[in-house]
């Protein structure tokens, strides 16, 4: 631990942080606790504080926004349940509304502290000076859900947004929401990025840069959270908040909103500031353990309403993060397709791991022989062909990964296709069940797994479009023990692409999109297949429980000849041409504020 990190650590050694640390130590155990601690103590490659100051709306920006005329200027009702709010927090929250560059808003506050004279005085003061501020005085505290519903009852806007009583909106928050609503009239819900701010507002930290709507990530964690705005008719349709989900009432509410929304939009800007203090869940998750059980029930309710039967929702070791295990329907045949050239020891290791470790048994293996020259390779093939579920196919042309796999698919008998490199070693027994269960979901087109280098660093945990120019692997080189940015390396979520080193798809979808693009002989063929599958409306799911070692590029070697370099450049140009709009707009499963020069979700400089 470097000296600067030690100093930063010592500054945080306040009594409640020590207590919090001991609680986490008990929860994780020593080994996992110190992994988490080391992650938290790593210095930011691009410090967020200065970055935020340089990226937030300037006074000139706000002046321009105040002069902006939109063809559609809906009234936005900002809804706040208030209970025992310290006067300074209450004032700062209200002032953050009064500073908005978009003026057509109303602030609807339900005051659930009838005996708090200080709150009453502040609220009456603001109410008397600004007609946009509306107050509902409650006779008692009804709980967070019912308090929020009481605030909603005041709302007359076409849209309503959720603001906690001790948090803040950035001055351009409502402007950016309305700007997006003008760009897409079918949006029924919108959310923004957010960060945390210290009690005294002196430091912004832990930014949460979110992807566009991501179903599987939402089933893993309430990543949408703040700032969330929904059409009022939609809120009325779903009957607002439900008190039985107090503690995770916003999670349940968001699920029901997005289930019924025509479209859910995302503004990729930090527009909500989540204040942290001693009793805040933002800084001390263990202070509200009941909330995480309510969150689990919120996911279960969502799955039931979505027609997903038999799924199991479990807590992960990280508070507020969940794992959904989907049931396998029946026992369909899976065709495992493995291209191979020589390297029979590598192939043998791969096949032994599949055959000996896998718990799913209804599969066939198609090995596609391509220009091997070693006699031991063919001798090994002979030992394999006596097995009923292994076939050796021969592709006599030059190496073309796409053409080889397309050829094999025509010979495959399975309803599900599983593309596997010959340098893969399976290490999770239920890997095929995990892939199949996701792939059987009607909205899913492709499923990928989590691959490690032999030194237990991550080789693949999803693919991000734009990294390295075209596409790159998320969390490349990160230690296996780490979970990454907001635990994303260890969560099921949707990506734009996953690697075909281990990839499952439905045969029907593979054929519908035309299989692998044979103009991409070596590089990016998996990315292109995923993008075309996504364009057809299907999800590409990353499942971190499908774990394998990947001894990458043993068979084909490096791009180390003029011919290979030229071919690689041609494939880059092909991808740029075909996917130029996506490359310009940015990966919807990533965030434009994050870097494209590294793989660790760090800030874009």
C-alpha positions in Angstrom: 0.0 0.0 0.0 1.6 3.3 -1.1 2.1 6.2 1.3 -0.6 8.3 -0.3 -3.1 5.4 0.1 -2.1 4.9 3.7 -2.7 8.6 4.4 -6.1 8.4 2.7 -7.0 5.3 4.7 -6.0 6.9 8.0 -8.1 10.0 7.3 -11.2 7.7 7.1 -10.5 6.0 10.4 -13.5 7.6 12.1 -15.3 5.5 14.8 -18.3 4.6 12.6 -15.9 3.6 9.8 -14.1 1.3 12.1 -17.4 -0.3 13.3 -18.4 -0.6 9.7 -15.1 -2.2 8.8 -15.5 -4.8 11.6 -19.0 -5.6 10.4 -17.7 -6.2 6.9 -14.8 -8.3 8.2 -17.2 -10.5 10.0 -19.4 -10.8 6.9 -16.7 -11.5 4.3 -14.1 -13.3 6.4 -10.4 -12.1 6.4 -9.4 -13.2 2.9 -12.4 -11.7 1.0 -12.4 -8.6 3.3 -8.8 -7.7 2.4 -9.5 -8.2 -1.3 -12.4 -5.8 -1.0 -10.4 -3.4 1.0 -7.5 -3.4 -1.5 -10.0 -2.6 -4.3 -11.4 0.3 -2.4 -7.9 1.7 -1.6 -6.6 1.6 -5.1 -6.0 5.2 -6.3 -8.3 6.5 -9.1 -6.5 6.6 -12.5 -8.4 9.7 -13.3 -9.4 11.4 -9.9 -13.2 11.9 -9.9 -13.3 15.1 -7.9 -11.5 17.3 -10.5 -13.2 15.3 -13.3 -16.6 16.2 -11.9 -15.7 19.9 -11.5 -14.6 20.1 -15.1 -17.6 18.2 -16.5 -20.5 19.6 -14.5 -22.7 22.3 -16.1 -21.0 25.7 -16.0 -22.7 28.9 -15.2 -22.7 29.7 -19.0 -24.2 26.3 -19.7 -27.0 27.0 -17.2 -27.7 30.5 -18.7 -28.0 28.9 -22.1 -30.3 26.2 -20.8 -32.6 28.7 -19.2 -33.0 30.4 -22.6 -33.7 27.1 -24.3 -37.1 26.6 -25.8 -38.4 23.0 -26.2 -41.4 22.1 -28.4 -42.4 19.8 -25.5 -42.1 21.3 -22.0 -43.9 19.0 -19.6 -44.4 19.8 -16.0 -42.1 17.6 -13.9 -43.3 16.8 -10.3 -40.4 16.1 -8.0 -41.7 13.9 -5.2 -40.0 13.9 -1.8 -41.0 11.9 1.3 -39.6 13.8 4.3 -39.2 12.5 7.8 -37.1 14.1 10.5 -35.0 15.9 7.9 -32.2 18.1 9.4 -33.0 21.7 8.5 -29.7 22.2 6.6 -30.4 19.1 4.5 -34.0 20.2 3.8 -32.9 23.6 2.7 -30.2 22.3 0.5 -32.5 19.8 -1.1 -35.1 22.5 -1.9 -32.5 25.0 -3.1 -31.3 22.3 -5.6 -34.7 22.5 -7.2 -34.9 26.3 -7.2 -31.5 26.3 -9.0 -32.9 24.2 -11.9 -32.2 25.6 -15.4 -35.6 24.1 -16.5 -38.3 26.0 -14.8 -41.5 24.0 -15.4 -41.4 21.9 -12.2 -43.2 21.5 -8.9 -41.8 20.1 -5.7 -44.2 17.8 -3.8 -43.2 17.1 -0.2 -45.0 14.8 2.2 -44.0 15.9 5.7 -44.2 12.8 8.0 -42.9 14.6 11.1 -45.9 16.6 12.4 -44.1 17.4 15.7 -40.9 18.7 14.1 -41.4 22.5 14.4 -38.1 23.2 12.5 -39.2 21.3 9.5 -42.6 22.9 9.5 -41.0 26.4 9.7 -38.7 25.7 6.7 -41.4 24.2 4.6 -43.9 27.0 5.2 -41.2 29.5 4.5 -40.5 28.0 1.0 -44.1 27.3 0.3 -45.1 30.9 0.9 -42.4 32.3 -1.4 -42.7 29.8 -4.4 -46.0 28.5 -5.6 -44.3 25.5 -7.2 -43.6 24.1 -3.8 -46.5 22.0 -2.4 -46.6 20.4 1.0 -48.7 17.5 2.3 -48.7 17.5 6.2 -49.2 13.9 7.4 -50.5 13.2 10.9 -48.0 10.4 11.4 -45.1 8.6 9.8 -46.7 6.0 7.4 -43.4 4.5 6.3 -41.3 5.3 3.3 -43.7 3.8 0.7 -46.9 5.4 2.0 -45.1 8.7 2.7 -44.0 8.7 -1.0 -47.5 7.9 -2.2 -48.8 10.8 -0.2 -46.3 13.1 -1.9 -47.4 11.6 -5.3 -51.0 12.5 -4.5 -49.9 16.2 -4.8 -48.3 15.7 -8.2 -50.0 17.3 -11.2 -47.1 17.0 -13.7 -47.0 14.8 -16.7 -43.9 13.2 -15.3 -42.8 12.6 -11.7 -39.3 12.1 -10.3 -38.1 10.6 -7.0 -35.8 12.6 -4.8 -34.8 11.6 -1.2 -35.2 14.3 1.5 -31.4 14.7 2.1 -30.2 14.4 -1.5 -29.6 16.9 -4.2 -30.3 17.4 -7.9 -27.7 18.9 -10.2 -28.9 22.2 -11.6 -29.3 20.8 -15.1 -31.0 17.6 -14.1 -34.5 18.5 -15.2 -33.2 20.2 -18.4 -31.4 17.0 -19.4 -34.5 14.9 -18.7 -36.7 17.1 -20.8 -34.1 17.3 -23.6 -34.2 13.5 -23.9 -38.0 13.4 -23.8 -38.0 15.8 -26.7 -35.7 13.4 -28.6 -37.9 10.3 -28.0 -41.6 10.8 -27.5 -42.1 7.1 -26.6 -40.1 7.3 -23.4 -42.2 6.6 -20.3 -39.3 6.4 -17.9 -35.9 8.0 -17.7 -32.9 7.6 -15.3 -29.6 9.4 -14.9 -26.1 8.7 -13.6 -25.4 9.6 -10.0 -22.6 10.1 -7.4 -22.2 10.4 -3.7 -21.4 13.6 -1.8 -20.2 14.0 1.8 -22.5 15.4 4.4 -21.0 18.9 4.1 -21.1 18.7 0.3 -17.3 19.2 0.3 -16.4 16.1 -1.8 -18.1 14.2 -4.6 -17.0 10.6 -4.9 -18.0 7.0 -6.1 -19.7 8.0 -9.3 -22.1 5.5 -10.8 -21.9 5.6 -14.6 -24.7 3.4 -15.8 -25.4 1.5 -19.0 -28.6 2.1 -21.0 -31.5 -0.1 -19.9 -30.0 -3.5 -19.0 -32.5 -6.1 -17.9 -30.1 -8.7 -16.5 -28.1 -6.0 -14.6 -31.4 -4.7 -13.1 -32.2 -8.3 -12.0 -28.8 -8.4 -10.3 -28.8 -4.9 -8.6 -31.0 -1.8 -8.5 -28.5 0.0 -10.8 -31.1 2.5 -12.0 -31.8 3.9 -8.5 -31.4 7.8 -8.8 -32.6 10.0 -10.5 -35.7 8.1 -11.8 -38.5 9.9 -13.6 -41.7 8.2 -14.9 -44.8 9.3 -16.7 -47.5 10.0 -14.1 -50.2 7.9 -15.9 -47.7 5.0 -15.7 -47.3 5.5 -11.9 -51.0 5.7 -11.5 -51.4 2.5 -13.6 -49.1 0.5 -11.3 -50.6 2.1 -8.1 -47.4 3.7 -6.9 -45.3 2.3 -4.1 -46.1 -0.8 -2.0 -45.4 -0.7 1.7 -44.6 -4.4 2.0 -41.4 -3.5 0.1 -40.2 -0.8 2.5 -36.5 -0.7 2.4 -36.4 -1.7 -1.3 -39.6 0.2 -2.3 -37.8 2.0 -5.1 -36.5 -1.3 -6.5 -40.0 -2.8 -6.6 -41.4 0.5 -8.0 -38.8 0.7 -10.8 -39.3 -2.9 -11.8 -43.1 -2.3 -12.2 -42.5 0.9 -14.1 -40.1 -0.5 -16.6 -42.2 -3.6 -17.1 -45.1 -1.4 -18.3 -43.1 1.4 -20.0 -42.9 1.6 -23.8 -39.3 2.6 -23.5 -36.9 3.5 -20.7 -34.3 6.2 -21.4 -31.0 7.0 -19.8 -29.1 10.3 -19.5 -25.4 9.5 -19.2 -24.6 12.4 -16.9 -24.1 12.8 -13.2 -27.3 14.6 -12.3 -28.1 13.2 -8.8 -26.0 13.6 -5.7 -26.6 11.0 -3.0 -25.6 12.4 0.4 -23.8 10.0 2.7 -23.7 10.3 6.5 -23.5 8.0 9.4 -27.0 6.6 9.1 -27.2 6.6 5.3 -27.6 3.3 3.4 -25.3 4.9 0.7 -22.4 4.7 3.1 -23.4 1.9 5.5 -25.3 -0.8 3.8 -25.3 -3.1 6.8 -27.4 -0.5 8.7 -30.5 -1.7 6.8 -30.2 -5.5 6.4 -34.0 -5.9 6.0 -33.8 -3.8 2.8 -31.8 -6.5 1.0 -34.4 -9.2 1.8 -37.1 -6.8 0.4 -34.9 -6.4 -2.7 -34.8 -10.1 -3.2 -38.6 -10.2 -3.0 -38.8 -7.3 -5.5 -36.8 -9.4 -8.0 -39.0 -12.4 -7.4 -42.1 -10.4 -7.9 -40.8 -9.0 -11.2 -39.9 -12.5 -12.4 -43.3 -13.8 -11.6 -45.0 -10.9 -13.4 -42.7 -11.5 -16.4 -43.8 -15.1 -16.7 -40.5 -16.6 -15.5 -41.4 -19.8 -13.6 -39.0 -21.7 -11.3 -36.2 -19.1 -11.1 -34.3 -18.8 -7.8 -33.1 -15.5 -6.5 -30.1 -15.6 -4.1 -28.2 -12.9 -2.2 -24.5 -12.6 -3.2 -21.8 -11.9 -0.7 -22.0 -8.2 -1.6 -24.9 -6.4 0.0 -27.7 -5.4 -2.3 -26.5 -7.6 -5.2 -28.3 -10.7 -6.3 -28.0 -13.7 -8.5 -30.9 -15.2 -10.5 -30.7 -18.9 -11.4 -33.1 -19.8 -14.2 -34.5 -23.3 -14.6 -33.5 -25.6 -17.4 -36.5 -26.6 -19.5 -36.2 -30.3 -20.5 -32.9 -31.8 -21.7 -32.4 -30.5 -25.2 -29.4 -31.6 -27.2 -26.4 -29.2 -27.2 -24.0 -29.3 -30.1 -20.5 -28.3 -28.9 -18.4 -27.2 -31.9 -14.6 -27.1 -31.5 -12.3 -26.2 -34.5 -8.9 -27.8 -34.2 -5.5 -27.9 -35.8 -2.9 -30.2 -34.2 -2.1 -29.3 -30.5 -3.7 -32.6 -29.5 -2.6 -32.2 -25.9 -4.5 -28.9 -25.7 -7.5 -30.5 -27.3 -7.3 -33.5 -25.0 -7.3 -31.2 -21.9 -10.3 -29.4 -23.3 -12.3 -32.5 -24.0 -11.4 -34.2 -20.8 -12.6 -31.2 -18.8 -15.9 -31.2 -20.8 -16.5 -34.9 -20.4 -15.3 -35.4 -16.8 -16.5 -32.2 -15.2 -19.8 -31.3 -16.9 -22.9 -32.4 -15.1 -25.1 -31.9 -18.2 -24.9 -35.0 -20.3 -27.1 -34.5 -23.4 -24.6 -33.1 -25.8 -22.6 -34.0 -28.9 -19.1 -32.8 -29.7 -18.2 -31.9 -33.3 -14.4 -31.4 -33.7 -13.7 -29.6 -37.0 -10.3 -30.8 -38.2 -8.5 -28.0 -40.2 -5.1 -28.8 -41.8 -3.4 -30.7 -39.1 -0.1 -32.3 -40.0 1.0 -34.1 -36.9 0.4 -37.9 -36.9 -0.4 -38.0 -33.2 -3.4 -35.6 -33.9 -5.0 -38.2 -36.2 -4.2 -41.0 -33.9 -6.0 -39.1 -31.1 -9.0 -38.5 -33.4 -9.3 -42.3 -33.9 -9.6 -42.8 -30.1 -12.3 -40.2 -30.1 -14.4 -41.5 -32.9 -15.4 -44.6 -31.1 -17.4 -42.5 -28.7 -21.1 -42.2 -29.7 -21.4 -38.4 -29.0 -18.1 -37.3 -30.7 -17.7 -36.7 -34.4 -14.7 -35.5 -36.4 -15.5 -33.3 -39.3 -12.9 -32.1 -41.9 -12.6 -28.6 -43.3 -10.0 -28.6 -46.0 -9.9 -24.9 -46.8 -7.5 -22.4 -45.2 -8.3 -21.3 -41.7 -11.4 -19.2 -41.5 -13.0 -19.4 -38.1 -16.4 -18.2 -39.4 -16.6 -20.6 -42.4 -15.4 -23.5 -40.2 -18.1 -23.0 -37.6 -20.8 -22.3 -40.3 -19.8 -25.6 -41.9 -20.1 -27.4 -38.6 -23.5 -26.0 -37.8 -24.9 -27.6 -40.9 -23.8 -31.0 -39.5 -24.9 -30.4 -36.0 -28.0 -32.0 -34.6 -28.6 -29.9 -31.5 -31.2 -27.3 -30.9 -28.6 -25.2 -29.1 -25.1 -24.5 -30.5 -22.1 -24.1 -28.2 -19.0 -22.7 -29.8 -15.9 -23.6 -27.9 -12.2 -23.1 -28.5 -9.9 -26.1 -28.3 -7.7 -24.2 -25.7 -10.5 -24.0 -23.1 -10.5 -25.9 -19.8 -13.9 -26.2 -18.0 -13.7 -25.6 -14.3 -17.4 -25.1 -13.3 -19.4 -28.4 -13.4 -22.8 -26.8 -14.1 -21.5 -24.5 -16.9 -23.8 -26.0 -19.6 -26.9 -25.8 -17.4 -26.1 -22.2 -16.6 -25.7 -21.3 -20.3 -28.7 -23.3 -21.4 -31.0 -21.9 -18.7 -30.3 -18.3 -19.9 -30.3 -19.2 -23.6 -33.8 -20.8 -23.3 -35.2 -17.5 -22.2 -37.2 -16.2 -25.2 -35.6 -12.7 -25.1 -32.0 -14.1 -25.0 -30.1 -14.8 -28.2 -26.5 -15.5 -27.0 -24.8 -16.4 -23.7 -21.2 -16.1 -22.8 -19.0 -17.0 -19.8 -16.2 -15.8 -17.6 -12.7 -16.9 -18.8 -9.4 -16.8 -17.0 -5.8 -16.9 -18.0 -3.8 -19.7 -16.4 -2.4 -17.2 -13.9 -5.9 -16.6 -12.5 -6.4 -13.2 -14.1 -9.5 -12.4 -16.2 -9.3 -12.9 -19.9 -13.0 -12.3 -20.7 -15.9 -10.9 -18.7 -17.9 -9.4 -21.5 -17.0 -7.3 -24.5 -17.2 -3.5 -24.7 -17.7 -2.0 -28.1 -15.2 0.8 -28.9 -12.4 -0.3 -26.6 -9.1 -0.5 -28.6 -10.8 1.0 -31.6 -13.4 -1.8 -32.3 -14.0 -3.9 -29.3 -12.2 -5.3 -26.2 -12.7 -7.5 -23.2 -14.0 -6.0 -20.0 -11.7 -6.4 -16.9 -8.9 -7.9 -18.9 -6.0 -8.8 -16.6 -7.9 -8.1 -13.4 -7.3 -10.7 -10.6 -9.9 -13.4 -10.5 -10.6 -12.7 -6.8 -11.8 -9.2 -7.6 -15.3 -8.2 -8.6 -14.5 -5.0 -10.5 -16.4 -1.8 -11.0 -19.6 -2.0 -8.9 -19.1 -5.8 -8.9 -19.8 -6.1 -12.6 -17.3 -8.8 -13.2 -19.3 -11.1 -10.9 -22.8 -10.1 -12.0 -25.1 -11.5 -14.7 -25.7 -8.6 -17.1 -26.3 -7.9 -20.7 -23.4 -6.9 -23.0 -23.3 -6.0 -26.6 -21.0 -8.9 -27.2 -19.3 -11.9 -25.7 -16.4 -14.1 -26.9 -17.0 -17.1 -29.1 -14.2 -18.9 -27.2 -17.2 -20.1 -25.1 -20.6 -19.0 -26.6 -24.0 -20.6 -26.7 -26.9 -19.6 -29.1 -30.1 -21.0 -30.3 -29.8 -22.6 -33.7 -32.9 -20.8 -35.0 -31.4 -17.4 -34.1 -28.0 -18.3 -35.5 -29.6 -19.3 -38.8 -31.9 -16.2 -38.8 -29.0 -13.8 -38.6 -27.0 -15.7 -41.2 -24.4 -17.3 -39.0 -20.8 -16.0 -38.7 -19.7 -13.4 -41.2 -17.1 -15.3 -43.4 -15.4 -12.0 -44.4 -14.2 -12.0 -40.8 -11.9 -15.0 -41.0 -10.1 -14.5 -37.6 -11.0 -11.4 -35.7 -14.3 -9.8 -34.5 -16.5 -12.5 -36.0 -18.0 -13.2 -32.6 -18.5 -9.5 -31.9 -20.3 -9.1 -35.3 -22.5 -12.1 -34.7 -23.5 -10.7 -31.3 -24.2 -7.3 -32.7 -26.4 -8.7 -35.5 -28.2 -10.8 -32.9 -28.8 -7.8 -30.7 -30.0 -5.8 -33.8 -32.7 -8.5 -34.1 -33.9 -7.6 -30.6 -32.3 -10.4 -28.6 -30.2 -10.0 -25.5 -26.5 -11.1 -25.2 -26.1 -12.3 -21.6 -22.8 -12.6 -19.6 -22.9 -15.3 -16.9 -20.0 -15.1 -14.5 -20.9 -18.6 -13.1 -19.7 -20.2 -16.4 -16.0 -20.3 -15.5 -13.2 -21.6 -17.6 -9.5 -21.3 -18.2 -8.5 -20.0 -21.7 -5.1 -20.8 -23.0 -5.5 -18.1 -25.6 -4.1 -18.4 -29.1 -2.1 -21.6 -28.6 -3.4 -23.1 -31.8 -3.1 -20.2 -34.3 -0.3 -18.0 -32.9 0.1 -14.3 -33.0 -0.6 -11.7 -35.7 3.1 -11.7 -36.6 3.4 -11.7 -40.4 2.7 -9.1 -43.0 -0.2 -11.2 -44.4 -1.8 -11.6 -41.0 -1.4 -7.9 -40.1 -3.0 -6.9 -43.5 -5.9 -9.3 -42.9 -6.4 -7.9 -39.4 -6.5 -4.4 -40.7 -9.0 -5.4 -43.3 -11.2 -6.9 -40.7 -11.0 -3.7 -38.6 -12.0 -1.7 -41.6 -14.9 -4.1 -42.3 -16.2 -3.7 -38.7 -15.8 0.1 -38.8 -17.8 0.3 -42.0 -20.6 -2.1 -40.9 -20.9 -0.7 -37.3 -19.9 2.9 -37.8 -23.1 4.3 -36.2 -22.6 2.2 -33.1 -19.0 3.1 -32.8 -19.8 6.8 -33.0 -22.7 6.7 -30.6 -21.0 4.4 -28.1 -21.9 1.0 -26.6 -25.3 1.1 -24.9 -24.1 -1.5 -22.4 -21.3 0.8 -21.3 -21.2 4.5 -20.6 -19.7 7.3 -22.7 -17.9 8.8 -19.6 -15.8 5.7 -19.2 -12.5 5.1 -20.9 -12.0 3.3 -24.2 -8.3 2.9 -23.8 -8.4 0.5 -20.8 -10.6 -2.4 -19.7 -11.3 -1.5 -16.1 -14.3 0.9 -16.2 -12.1 3.8 -15.2 -13.0 7.4 -16.2 -12.4 8.8 -19.6 -9.6 11.4 -19.3 
